């Protein structure tokens, strides 16, 4: 029987003054998880935006987005009888008027930090995550 799972990769950001800061985290145990965006499953019959809000809140304590943006077409991979569809999403958490000052990492989170684009790009370990971060950064530059 073929199983198809859907997962989100959420690139959380906020503006502090003019430049965005990007939130990267590392799940526990650190040896098994690269530093990256919020990652989570989409439950059966759950809307993608509901999954995004649920996973960001569980991993960071941030309860409400200022906006949610689709970053691109989902990626699809097949491993024998298992398929995985990943949806890259951007989540604006704060603005200069409403900054996120405190994070409440969930129990499965080890490291969590806000970073400028250059540092975030360097710390990401997968090419797909770097590509999505660049796409988001360019979109934010065009809209400012």
Secondary structure, 3 states (H helix, E strand, C coil): CCEEEEEEEEEEEEEECCEEEEEEEEECCHHHCCCECEEEECCCCCCHHHHHHHHHHHHHCCCCCCEEEECCCCEEEEECCEEEEEEEEEEEEECCCCCCCCCCCCCCEEEEEEECHHHHHHHCCCHHHHHHHHHHHHHHHHHC
